[in-house]
């Protein structure tokens, strides 16, 4: 199978350009390079002095950049890593405090879902992997093989909001080892007594397990903090979420940064709240036209905030 999916469509491209207020001499960070759709679009709007730093946990992203000759562009740099290393990579390039825009396009990319061997989709039979970075860490199969029933229940409830978490977790423990996506999906189908309309019974469980083994929500929280640290005054943070758990974290983070944090002081009366971000507009959804053209964009939510001068 071709590792580079040239038909991959980045979500809400025009909205992202507007959200980041891209200008020719700007410096931008794409925290989730994927297959390069957003980075390529930003680069097309930059002049010779503009810069893009891109990041991705997936080694296949490096292949995508090479296939598109992006690495030959002197304005572009790509690093293999997660949100947690955002400040470190920005420091290496000398752009901390000088970044004009940070983009996070969360969740699983279409190529990852389409490649059965990655194990993200219950619609394709393949090894139960689910790692964003498949060069390290435990696979979903390995995690399910050793994790206690109560912990599986917690993960399914917390990250999947699965109401049948207890009976699914018990069935997993009884049936393990579970090695393939089809095995897990079939088991869940048999255990779940009630089906949601237009939703596969395994949807919530696959989401929950993927989030757990990739530490997605913890890394999101850290990435948001690092974004604020590297943004220049007036710089923009744009985040595209695909489910309520992610969007809730982003929404609350922006709200908390708007309210500000107390500056250190020995005298409580002298403490003042200094906001670090200002929300820009309301949350945006894809257009009807985009949702018709790209069904996977339907659940996307874009939130934008601007760095406030210290």
C-alpha positions as CSV (number, residue, x, y, z in Angstrom):
1,X,0.0,0.0,0.0
2,X,1.2,3.5,-0.8
3,X,2.3,5.1,2.5
4,X,1.6,8.6,1.2
5,X,-2.1,9.4,0.6
6,X,-2.1,12.2,-1.9
7,X,-5.9,12.4,-1.6
8,X,-5.7,13.4,2.0
9,X,-7.7,16.6,2.5
10,X,-6.7,19.0,5.3
11,X,-9.6,20.3,7.3
12,X,-10.9,23.9,7.3
13,X,-7.9,25.2,5.3
14,X,-9.3,28.7,4.6
15,X,-10.5,29.0,8.1
16,X,-7.1,28.1,9.4
17,X,-5.4,30.8,7.3
18,X,-7.8,33.4,8.5
19,X,-7.4,32.2,12.1
20,X,-3.6,32.4,12.0
21,X,-3.8,35.8,10.2
22,X,-0.9,34.4,8.0
23,X,1.4,37.1,6.7
24,X,4.4,36.7,4.3
25,X,7.1,37.3,6.8
26,X,5.5,35.4,9.6
27,X,6.8,32.4,11.7
28,X,4.3,29.5,12.2
29,X,4.3,26.1,13.9
30,X,2.2,23.2,12.7
31,X,2.2,20.9,15.6
32,X,0.4,18.1,13.7
33,X,2.0,17.9,10.3
34,X,0.1,14.8,9.2
35,X,0.5,14.6,5.4
36,X,1.4,18.3,5.1
37,X,-1.8,19.9,3.9
38,X,-1.8,22.8,6.3
39,X,1.9,23.4,6.2
40,X,1.9,23.5,2.4
41,X,-0.9,26.0,2.4
42,X,0.8,28.3,4.9
43,X,4.1,28.1,2.9
44,X,2.3,29.2,-0.2
45,X,1.4,32.4,1.6
46,X,4.8,33.1,2.9
47,X,7.6,35.2,1.4
48,X,11.3,34.4,1.5
49,X,11.7,35.4,5.1
50,X,8.7,33.4,6.4
51,X,9.2,30.2,8.3
52,X,7.3,27.0,9.2
53,X,8.3,24.6,11.9
54,X,6.3,21.3,11.7
55,X,6.1,18.5,14.1
56,X,4.5,15.0,14.2
57,X,4.8,11.8,16.3
58,X,4.1,9.6,13.2
59,X,7.3,8.6,11.4
60,X,5.2,8.3,8.2
61,X,4.9,12.1,8.3
62,X,8.7,12.3,7.6
63,X,8.1,10.2,4.5
64,X,5.3,12.5,3.4
65,X,7.4,15.6,3.7
66,X,10.2,14.0,1.7
67,X,7.8,12.8,-1.0
68,X,6.5,16.3,-1.4
69,X,10.1,17.8,-1.5
70,X,9.2,20.0,1.5
71,X,12.5,19.3,3.2
72,X,14.2,21.1,0.3
73,X,12.5,24.4,1.2
74,X,14.8,26.4,3.4
75,X,11.8,28.1,5.1
76,X,10.6,24.7,6.4
77,X,11.8,22.4,9.2
78,X,10.2,19.2,10.4
79,X,10.9,17.4,13.6
80,X,9.7,13.9,14.8
81,X,8.1,14.5,18.2
82,X,5.0,15.4,20.3
83,X,3.6,18.6,21.7
84,X,5.6,18.1,24.9
85,X,8.8,19.0,23.0
86,X,7.3,22.1,21.4
87,X,9.3,24.7,23.4
88,X,12.5,22.7,23.1
89,X,12.3,22.6,19.3
90,X,11.4,26.2,19.2
91,X,14.4,27.1,21.3
92,X,16.7,25.1,19.0
93,X,15.5,27.3,16.1
94,X,15.6,30.5,18.2
95,X,12.0,31.3,17.7
96,X,10.6,31.3,21.3
97,X,8.6,34.4,21.9
98,X,8.6,35.1,18.1
99,X,6.1,32.7,16.8
100,X,3.1,34.3,15.0
101,X,0.9,31.3,14.9
102,X,0.5,27.8,16.3
103,X,-1.8,25.2,14.7
104,X,-2.9,22.0,16.3
105,X,-5.1,19.6,14.1
106,X,-5.9,16.9,16.6
107,X,-6.9,13.3,16.3
108,X,-6.2,10.6,13.7
109,X,-5.4,11.5,10.1
110,X,-7.2,10.0,7.2
111,X,-4.1,8.0,6.0
112,X,-3.7,6.5,9.5
113,X,-7.3,5.4,9.4
114,X,-7.1,4.1,5.9
115,X,-4.0,1.9,6.6
116,X,-5.1,-1.4,8.1
117,X,-1.7,-2.2,9.5
118,X,-1.9,0.9,11.8
119,X,-4.8,-0.6,13.7
120,X,-6.8,2.6,14.2
121,X,-10.0,1.5,12.4
122,X,-12.5,-1.1,13.2
123,X,-13.6,-1.1,9.6
124,X,-10.4,-2.6,8.4
125,X,-8.9,-5.8,9.8
126,X,-5.3,-5.4,10.9
127,X,-3.0,-5.7,13.9
128,X,-4.3,-4.0,17.0
129,X,-1.6,-1.3,17.1
130,X,-3.1,2.3,17.4
131,X,0.2,4.0,18.2
132,X,0.6,7.4,16.7
133,X,4.4,6.8,16.9
134,X,4.7,3.2,15.9
135,X,8.4,3.2,16.5
136,X,8.0,3.0,20.3
137,X,5.7,2.2,23.1
138,X,3.1,-0.5,23.7
139,X,0.5,-1.4,21.1
140,X,-3.2,-1.5,21.9
141,X,-3.0,-5.3,21.9
142,X,-0.1,-5.3,24.4
143,X,-1.9,-2.7,26.6
144,X,-5.1,-4.8,26.7
145,X,-3.2,-8.0,27.4
146,X,-1.8,-6.7,30.7
147,X,-4.2,-3.9,32.0
148,X,-6.5,-4.7,34.8
149,X,-10.3,-4.8,34.3
150,X,-11.0,-1.8,36.5
151,X,-8.4,0.3,34.6
152,X,-9.9,-0.7,31.3
153,X,-13.3,0.3,32.6
154,X,-12.0,3.7,33.7
155,X,-10.4,4.3,30.2
156,X,-13.6,3.4,28.3
157,X,-15.7,5.6,30.6
158,X,-13.3,8.5,30.8
159,X,-12.0,8.7,27.2
160,X,-14.9,7.1,25.3
161,X,-17.9,7.9,27.5
162,X,-18.9,4.3,27.0
163,X,-21.9,3.4,29.1
164,X,-21.3,-0.4,28.7
165,X,-17.7,-0.1,29.8
166,X,-18.0,-2.6,32.6
167,X,-19.4,-5.5,30.5
168,X,-17.0,-4.7,27.6
169,X,-13.9,-4.6,29.9
170,X,-15.0,-7.9,31.5
171,X,-15.4,-9.5,28.0
172,X,-11.9,-8.2,27.0
173,X,-10.3,-9.7,30.0
174,X,-12.1,-13.1,29.5
175,X,-11.1,-13.2,25.8
176,X,-7.6,-11.9,25.8
177,X,-5.1,-11.9,24.2
178,X,-6.9,-9.9,21.4
179,X,-4.5,-9.4,18.5
180,X,-6.5,-7.8,15.7
181,X,-9.0,-4.9,15.1
182,X,-11.6,-7.3,13.8
183,X,-11.3,-9.5,17.0
184,X,-11.9,-6.5,19.2
185,X,-14.7,-5.0,17.1
186,X,-16.5,-8.3,16.9
187,X,-16.2,-8.8,20.7
188,X,-17.7,-5.4,21.3
189,X,-20.5,-5.9,18.9
190,X,-21.5,-9.1,20.7
191,X,-21.4,-7.5,24.2
192,X,-23.1,-4.2,23.6
193,X,-26.9,-4.7,24.0
194,X,-28.0,-1.4,22.4
195,X,-26.7,0.3,19.3
196,X,-26.6,4.1,18.7
197,X,-28.1,5.1,15.3
198,X,-25.5,5.6,12.6
199,X,-22.6,4.7,15.0
200,X,-20.7,1.4,15.1
201,X,-20.7,-0.2,18.6
202,X,-16.9,-0.1,18.7
203,X,-16.5,3.6,18.0
204,X,-16.2,4.8,21.5
205,X,-14.0,2.0,22.7
206,X,-11.5,2.4,19.8
207,X,-11.3,6.1,20.5
208,X,-10.8,5.5,24.2
209,X,-8.0,3.0,23.8
210,X,-6.3,5.1,21.2
211,X,-6.3,8.1,23.5
212,X,-5.0,6.1,26.4
213,X,-2.1,4.4,24.8
214,X,-1.0,7.7,23.1
215,X,-1.5,9.9,26.2
216,X,-3.3,12.3,23.9
217,X,-5.2,14.4,26.4
218,X,-2.2,14.8,28.7
219,X,0.0,15.8,25.8
220,X,-2.7,18.2,24.5
221,X,-2.7,20.0,27.9
222,X,1.1,20.3,27.9
223,X,1.1,21.4,24.2
224,X,-1.3,24.2,24.9
225,X,0.9,25.5,27.7
226,X,4.0,25.4,25.5
227,X,2.2,27.2,22.7
228,X,1.5,30.2,24.9
229,X,5.2,30.3,25.9
230,X,6.5,30.5,22.3
231,X,3.9,32.9,20.8
232,X,4.8,36.5,20.2
233,X,2.4,39.2,21.4
234,X,-0.5,39.2,18.9
235,X,0.4,35.7,17.8
236,X,-2.5,33.2,17.3
237,X,-3.3,29.8,18.6
238,X,-5.6,27.7,16.4
239,X,-6.8,24.3,17.5
240,X,-9.0,21.9,15.5
241,X,-10.7,19.2,17.7
242,X,-12.7,16.2,16.6
243,X,-14.4,15.1,19.8
244,X,-15.9,16.7,22.9
245,X,-13.1,15.6,25.3
246,X,-10.4,17.5,23.2
247,X,-12.6,20.5,22.6
248,X,-13.5,20.8,26.3
249,X,-9.8,20.9,27.2
250,X,-9.1,23.6,24.6
251,X,-12.2,25.6,25.5
252,X,-11.3,25.6,29.2
253,X,-7.7,26.3,28.6
254,X,-8.4,29.4,26.6
255,X,-11.0,30.6,29.1
256,X,-8.5,30.1,32.0
257,X,-5.8,32.0,30.1
258,X,-8.2,34.8,29.4
259,X,-8.9,35.1,33.2
260,X,-5.2,35.2,33.9
261,X,-3.1,33.7,36.7
262,X,-2.1,35.6,39.9
263,X,1.4,37.0,39.7
264,X,3.6,35.9,42.6
265,X,3.4,38.3,45.6
266,X,3.9,38.0,49.3
267,X,1.0,40.5,49.8
268,X,-2.3,39.0,48.7
269,X,-3.8,42.5,48.1
270,X,-1.1,43.3,45.5
271,X,-1.8,40.2,43.4
272,X,-3.2,40.9,40.0
273,X,-4.5,38.7,37.3
274,X,-2.7,38.9,34.0
275,X,-4.5,37.3,31.0
276,X,-2.2,35.6,28.5
277,X,-4.7,34.8,25.8
278,X,-7.8,36.5,24.3
279,X,-10.4,34.4,22.5
280,X,-11.0,35.3,18.9
281,X,-14.6,34.9,17.8
282,X,-16.8,31.8,18.4
283,X,-15.9,28.2,17.7
284,X,-16.2,27.5,14.0
285,X,-17.4,24.4,12.1
286,X,-16.7,23.3,8.5
287,X,-18.9,24.7,5.8
288,X,-21.7,22.5,4.4
289,X,-19.7,22.3,1.2
290,X,-16.6,20.9,3.0
291,X,-18.6,18.4,5.0
292,X,-20.2,17.1,1.8
293,X,-16.7,16.8,0.1
294,X,-15.0,15.4,3.2
295,X,-17.2,13.4,5.5
296,X,-14.5,13.2,8.1
297,X,-14.6,16.9,8.6
298,X,-18.1,16.8,10.1
299,X,-17.1,16.7,13.7
300,X,-14.3,19.3,13.4
301,X,-14.4,22.3,15.8
302,X,-11.9,25.2,15.4
303,X,-11.1,27.5,18.3
304,X,-8.8,30.5,18.1
305,X,-7.1,32.7,20.6
306,X,-4.5,35.5,20.5
307,X,-1.5,36.0,22.7
308,X,-1.9,39.1,24.9
309,X,1.1,41.4,25.4
310,X,2.8,41.0,28.8
